Amino acid sequence: MKLIRYNKPSDVTPFRSLTAWRDIFDPVFADRGFDALFTHSLSPALEVVDGKENVTVKLELAGLKKEDFDISFENDVLTVSGERKSETEAKEGETVRSERVYGSFSRSVTVHAPIKADEISANYADGILTVVLPKAEEAKPKKIAVS
């Protein structure tokens, strides 16, 4: 059941209608945040899988070449950054319509397990970047026998 706030006549202000709009739209943006509307198009979709042996991170980087992005791992943070450049130039007097988004992007993922940084591997195929971060021995689950 949704509670509706009662406004006494003394509570009526010039900003009351703005508050009402905020109450309507807050639930819409609650799960992703308002900034996601403007940053999602430049942020590649991300998937993180925390397995027993590895943490695997996949990013959708369709249309990019290996040279268009960089991968770094520092202080338990994996960062993939790059730039999608426009492939066409508009000439004067020419009408061009483009719904693709161009510009710089950066995605960072904090890994909450000790990682063997020297054994990190990356593969880029069919527009999907897959980064495999092998867990250190102390991070792997151990079975303990009960005596």
N, C-alpha and C positions, 0 to 999 in steps of 0.2 A: 504494500500500500504506500503510495506516495503522499508525503505530507506537503500541504500547501500552506505557505506562510500567510497569516492574516495581517493585513496592513490597516492599522487604525488610520482614521482621516488625518491625524497629525503626522503620520509617516509619509504622506504623499510629498514627493520632491520632484524637481524637474528631471532627475536622473532615474526615477522609478522605472520608466520604460526600458532603459538600458539594462537595469538589473534583471528585468523580466527576460530580456533577450539572452543575457548571460546564463540564466537558469535553464533556458531551453537548450542552448548549445553546449554547455559544459559536459553533459553526458556523451555527446557526440565525439568530443575530442579527448575524453578521459583516458581511454586505453592507449592512445598513441601520442597524445600531446599535440598542441596546436602547431608547433614547429614542423612536425612530420609532413604537414601539407605542402610545405615549401622545400623541404630537403629530400624527400623521398625520391624525387625524379633524378637527382644527382647521386644518390646513395645506392650502390648495387645491393640487390637482395642478398641476404646472408643466411647461412645455415651452420650451426655448430652442433657436433655430435661428440659427447664425452664418453668414449669407450673404455674398456678395461686397460688396453695397452696404449691407446693414442687419443688425442683430441684432434678431430678432423673439422676443418673449417672450409666451407664451399661458398664461393661468391659468383654471382652472375655478372660476367664482364663481356657480354656479347658485343661483337663489332670492334673489339680492341685487339691490338697485337701485343705480344710479350713485352715489347719495348715501351708500351704506353703506360705501364704501371710498375710500381716498386713494392716490394714486400720487406718488412723489417720486424724483428722480434727483440724487444728490449724491456727489461723490468716486468716480465710476465705479461706484456702487452704485444699482441700481434697487430700490425698496422699494414693495410693495403691502401696505397694512394696512387693517384694517376690523373690523367686528363683525357677526356673525349673531345677530339677536335672536329670542327666542321669539315665536311668533305667537299662542299661546294661554296663558291663565292657568288654573291648576287651582283650582277652588273647593273649599271645605271639604266633606269627605265624598265627593268625586267621585274616581273612579279614572281616572288618565290614564297612558297608556303612550306614551312618545316615544323613538324610537331615533335621532332627529336630534340633532346636536351643535350647541350654541349657545355663543357667546363670541367673544372677540377672536382675531384671527389676524394674522400678519405674515410675509411671504415676501420675502427679499432675494436679489438676484442680482448678483454682481460681474461687470462687463463688462470684458474684457481687451483692449479696442480703443478708441482715441480716438473719442468720439461728439460729434456736433453737438447739444448739449443744447437749443438753441433750436428745433430741427426735430423733436423727439420728438413722436410722435402716438399717440393711444390710441383704440381703438374697443371698444365693449361691445355684443355682440349674442348672443342665445340662450344667455346664461349664460357666455359665453367673453369674457374681457378680452384683447385683443390690443394689445400695446405695440410700436411700431416705433421702433427707435433707429438713425437713419442714421449710418453711419460717416463720420468725417472723411477728407479726401483722403489724408492720410499713412497711414491704416490700410487703404486699398483696395489689393488686389494689383495690381502693375504688371508688364507683360510687358517683358522686357529682351531686346533684339536682340543677337545675338552677331556680332561683326565678324571 
